[in-house]
Amino acid sequence: TDAVEYVVDDNPNKIGKYVPGTRIPILPVATLYERKPKRVVITAWNFADHIREMHKEVGCQWSVAIG
């Protein structure tokens, strides 16, 4: 949990909650545009191309987590 400051999601039912078993908050996608992180890890690997294309204006380095 020290390495992950927050996660973002576009599902309004998840916003304001926490990743299960952690104290990592789930924030709206707008957070990417506000905070301009240097690196974003995409955990939904099957949507990675779509996510990168939708949010290319963020200007970060994208990594994809494949479990």
C-alpha positions as CSV (number, residue, x, y, z in Angstrom):
1,T,0.0,0.0,0.0
2,D,3.0,2.4,0.3
3,A,3.6,2.2,-3.4
4,V,0.0,3.0,-4.4
5,E,-1.3,6.3,-3.4
6,Y,-4.8,5.9,-4.9
7,V,-6.6,4.2,-7.7
8,V,-9.1,5.7,-10.2
9,D,-12.3,4.2,-11.6
10,D,-15.1,5.5,-13.8
11,N,-17.7,3.5,-11.9
12,P,-19.6,6.0,-9.7
13,N,-20.5,3.2,-7.2
14,K,-16.8,2.8,-6.3
15,I,-15.8,6.4,-5.9
16,G,-15.2,7.3,-2.3
17,K,-14.6,3.7,-1.2
18,Y,-11.4,1.8,-0.7
19,V,-9.6,-1.1,-2.4
20,P,-10.7,-4.2,-0.5
21,G,-8.3,-5.0,2.4
22,T,-6.4,-1.7,2.1
23,R,-6.7,1.9,2.9
24,I,-6.1,2.9,-0.7
25,P,-8.9,5.3,-1.8
26,I,-10.8,5.0,-5.1
27,L,-11.0,8.3,-6.8
28,P,-12.7,9.6,-10.0
29,V,-10.8,9.4,-13.3
30,A,-10.7,13.3,-13.3
31,T,-8.0,12.9,-10.6
32,L,-5.6,11.8,-13.4
33,Y,-6.0,15.2,-15.1
34,E,-5.8,17.1,-11.8
35,R,-2.7,15.5,-10.4
36,K,-0.9,14.6,-13.6
37,P,0.9,11.5,-12.3
38,K,4.2,10.5,-13.9
39,R,3.2,6.8,-14.1
40,V,-0.1,5.0,-14.1
41,V,-0.5,1.2,-13.8
42,I,-3.5,-0.2,-15.6
43,T,-4.8,-3.3,-13.9
44,A,-7.6,-3.9,-16.4
45,W,-5.2,-5.3,-18.9
46,N,-7.9,-6.3,-21.3
47,F,-8.9,-2.6,-21.6
48,A,-5.4,-1.2,-21.6
49,D,-5.4,0.1,-25.2
50,H,-8.8,1.7,-24.8
51,I,-7.8,3.3,-21.5
52,R,-4.6,4.7,-22.9
53,E,-6.4,6.1,-26.0
54,M,-9.1,7.7,-23.9
55,H,-6.7,9.4,-21.5
56,K,-3.6,10.1,-23.6
57,E,-3.9,13.8,-22.6
58,V,-2.8,12.9,-19.1
59,G,0.8,12.7,-20.5
60,C,2.0,9.9,-18.2
61,Q,3.9,6.7,-18.6
62,W,1.5,3.8,-18.8
63,S,2.3,0.3,-17.4
64,V,0.0,-2.7,-17.6
65,A,-0.2,-5.2,-14.8
66,I,-0.6,-8.7,-16.0
67,G,-1.2,-11.2,-13.3
